[in-house]
Structure formats: structure tokens, C-alpha cells
């Protein structure tokens, strides 16, 4: 705590203060919805799609995605933009637009369906139960979903 009080830089002050809190009260406990690294349905209902795809991109496991080249279009009913997702060089990127005829699959859904999938068993289970309407190669979306990792967002700062 004394290191935190004496630090001029806010970055170091916050790091020291968080470390001291962890040592006093233990490692942070994840809230129930964050235990698997999944955002809550309420957040998904209001989150801009670009940020949702950023969330998916940070969950891509590079080792699992190695060598995959995927092009998927994503259409949210009732929203003006189409999104193109590209998995290349073990990284997922997104942009407004469409891959056109080069798209391997097109996913169509509305916000309520997306929130229900997040609240339920997740994308893999929804795909297996045919809750996600897909035009084209279903295997392309399955391959993308297979690269996603679940992780605990509440990690230790000091303690192993």
C-alpha cells in the first residue's frame, strides 16, 4: 500500500493498490456470468456488433486457428450493416460489408436470438441444435467456433 501511495504514475499506483487488495482479501472471485468468460445477455442486447466481434476475436486461440482461412458474413436482422468476419493468420478481423460470393457462410439472426444463445449453452450447442440460421457451409462457422477459448476474466495479479 505504501508503494501505491508514493507512486506518481497512475499506472503504477493502480497496480500496487490492486496487488495490496489481493494480498489482503484474496484473489477476485468472478461473478456467475463471467465464470466462463461469456458476456451477459443484457450486454449483448446493447453492445455494438463491432465490439461483440472484438470480444469473439480476443477469444480466438491462435494454436487452434493455425492454418485456417475463413470468410463469414454476419447479418443482424433489423440493423443496417452487414459484417464480414475473416479468420486469417490465426486472427479474427471484422469490417462492415460483405465478402460477396467469396463468403463461405452467411449467418442471419436478430439481437434476441444472439442474447438467447449467449444466455444458454453457447454457440456450439446452438449450432448443434440448429438454432443459428446459416446459408452456405455450416462447417466454416463450426471451425470458427472451435477456435474460441473460454477463460476466467478474473485473474490473480500477485498470487500464483
SVG drawing of the C-alpha trace seen along z (x, -y; Angstrom):
<svg xmlns="http://www.w3.org/2000/svg" viewBox="-36 -12 43 43">
<polyline fill="none" stroke="black" stroke-width="0.4" points="0.0,0.0 2.9,-2.4 4.2,-1.8 0.8,-2.8 0.7,-6.0 4.2,-7.0 3.8,-6.3 3.4,-9.4 2.3,-7.4 -1.3,-6.3 -0.5,-3.1 1.9,-2.0 -0.3,-3.4 -3.2,-1.3 -1.1,1.9 0.3,1.6 -3.1,0.8 -4.7,3.8 -1.9,6.0 -2.3,4.9 -6.0,5.5 -5.4,9.0 -3.0,9.8 -5.4,8.6 -8.7,10.0 -7.6,12.8 -7.9,13.1 -11.0,11.7 -14.0,14.0 -15.7,14.0 -19.4,13.1 -21.6,16.1 -22.0,14.9 -18.3,14.2 -17.2,17.6 -16.9,19.0 -15.7,15.7 -19.1,15.0 -20.7,11.7 -24.3,11.4 -27.3,11.3 -28.2,7.8 -24.7,6.6 -25.1,8.5 -28.5,6.9 -27.0,3.4 -23.4,4.0 -22.5,2.6 -21.7,5.6 -18.2,4.3 -17.5,4.7 -19.1,8.1 -16.8,9.3 -13.9,7.8 -15.0,9.9 -15.0,13.0 -11.6,12.1 -9.9,12.0 -11.2,15.5 -9.6,17.0 -6.9,19.5 -4.0,19.0 -2.9,22.6 -6.4,23.9 -6.8,21.4 -3.4,22.0 -3.8,22.6 -7.5,21.7 -8.7,19.3 -12.4,18.5 -14.7,15.8 -18.1,15.4 -20.8,12.8 -22.9,11.9 -26.3,10.3 -28.3,8.9 -31.9,8.6 -33.2,5.1 -29.7,3.5 -28.5,1.6 -24.9,3.1 -23.7,6.5 -20.5,7.6 -17.7,9.6 -15.6,11.8 -12.2,13.0 -10.1,15.6 -6.6,15.5 -3.1,15.9 -4.8,17.1 -6.5,13.8 -10.2,12.8 -10.9,9.5 -14.2,7.8 -15.4,5.0 -18.7,3.5 -19.6,5.0 -19.8,8.4 -17.4,10.9 -19.9,11.3 -19.5,14.6 -16.3,15.4 -18.2,15.8 -18.1,19.4 -21.2,18.9 -23.7,16.3 -25.2,16.1 -28.5,14.4 -30.1,13.7 -31.6,10.9 -30.5,9.5 -32.9,11.6 -31.6,14.8 -28.0,13.7 -28.8,12.8 -30.6,16.2 -27.6,18.1 -25.2,16.2 -27.6,16.9 -27.9,20.5 -25.3,23.2 -23.4,21.1 -22.7,21.0 -21.5,24.6 -24.7,26.0 -26.9,23.6 -25.2,24.7 -25.7,28.3 -29.4,27.7 -29.8,25.8 -30.8,22.5 -28.4,20.5 -29.7,19.9 -26.8,20.4 -26.6,20.1 -23.7,21.9 -21.0,24.0 -22.0,24.8 -18.6,26.3 -17.0,22.9 -18.8,21.5 -18.2,24.6 -14.5,24.3 -14.6,20.7 -16.4,21.6 -13.9,24.4 -11.1,21.9 -12.8,19.9 -11.4,20.4 -13.3,19.8 -11.4,18.2 -11.8,16.6 -11.5,12.8 -10.8,12.5 -7.1,13.5 -4.6,13.2 -2.3,10.2 0.3,11.4 -0.7,14.8 0.0,17.8"/>
</svg>
